[in-house]
Amino acid sequence: MTIVEISHDSHPQHKLKLQYTETPFHCHGCKEAGIGVNYKCKQCEFHLHKACAVAAPVITHPFYRKCEFKLCERPPGTVMRICDACRNDVLGFVFHCNGCGFDLHPCCANLPQVLDDGQRNFYLCHKLSSSCHRCGGDKGPGWSYRSKCKNYNLHVSCVKELLVESWQAKYLNVDKNKVRELQTRIPSLNGTLETHHKGKVGKVMKCCKIVARAIRVIVAAILGDPTAIIAAVLGF
């Protein structure tokens, strides 16, 4: 059952109420962007992702079976830490394994193992086995989603990058040319996709549509919000 109102140690002066917003917010817990369902203090404009607000003190993850992740309100140690899922900096709340040194943003730690975009399933993978359809990069650190047919791959980091850039263009008064560039980012994948399909226009366009749908469902998973506003924010 979802709790409508909570108290949280990171904001002890006021209670936080569950709300839904179509405007992006800055999570004061993990310091990452958010949209949709969140806990908010109306007096202070203080926001927490639901995943940050109700995070368990200790979790495990199937990718790291020997690890025990403990929730920290700030990155441990003095060296900058990186989320092992999305490769973004860790600036706030983080699940940290003392034994192995792995770190996960709370929202990343909650990414589902399987996503369904209505036509095919995408599976969360610890490592990319072939090139990413957004950046063209091959094997490397960071998690990715791969289609069941193994023809479509997307880094979690690439989807988050596109999401943040799109929000900046839409809500922070970025140059209109930049907005148009970001809104056509998926069709501009053609150059990368042509290398997969040897320049066949029909297959490239079909692949673009599949990747666009995949990005929408992955974004929804990252934010914990599977609503249609994601498509509007990304300009699809």
CORUR-V463952 format. One record per backbone hydrogen bond with DSSP energy under -0.5 kcal/mol. NH is the residue of the N-H (numbers start at 1). CO is the residue of the C=O. If there is no record, write none. Layout:
BEGIN
NH|CO, NH|CO
END
This chain:
BEGIN
6|16, 11|8, 12|9, 14|11, 16|6, 17|40, 18|4, 19|38, 21|36, 25|34, 27|25, 27|32, 28|47, 31|27, 34|25, 36|21, 38|19, 39|48, 40|17, 41|46, 42|40, 45|41, 46|41, 48|39, 50|37, 53|49, 54|50, 55|52, 59|69, 61|64, 64|61, 67|64, 69|59, 70|68, 70|96, 71|57, 72|94, 81|90, 83|88, 84|103, 87|83, 90|81, 91|30, 91|89, 92|30, 93|29, 94|72, 95|104, 96|70, 96|94, 97|102, 98|96, 101|97, 104|95, 109|105, 110|106, 111|108, 115|122, 117|120, 122|115, 123|146, 124|113, 125|144, 128|140, 132|137, 133|153, 136|132, 143|85, 144|125, 145|154, 146|123, 147|152, 148|121, 150|147, 154|145, 156|143, 157|143, 159|155, 160|156, 161|157, 162|158, 163|159, 164|160, 165|161, 166|162, 167|163, 168|164, 169|165, 170|166, 171|167, 172|167, 172|168, 174|168, 174|169, 178|175, 179|175, 180|176, 181|177, 182|178, 183|179, 184|180, 185|182, 188|184, 189|186, 190|187, 191|188, 192|189, 193|189, 194|190, 195|191, 195|192, 196|192, 196|193, 197|193, 198|194, 199|194, 200|197, 201|199, 204|200, 205|201, 206|202, 207|203, 208|204, 209|205, 210|206, 211|207, 212|208, 213|209, 214|210, 215|211, 216|212, 217|213, 218|214, 219|215, 220|216, 221|217, 222|218, 223|219, 224|220, 225|220, 227|225, 230|227, 231|228, 232|228, 233|229, 234|230, 235|231, 235|232, 236|231
END
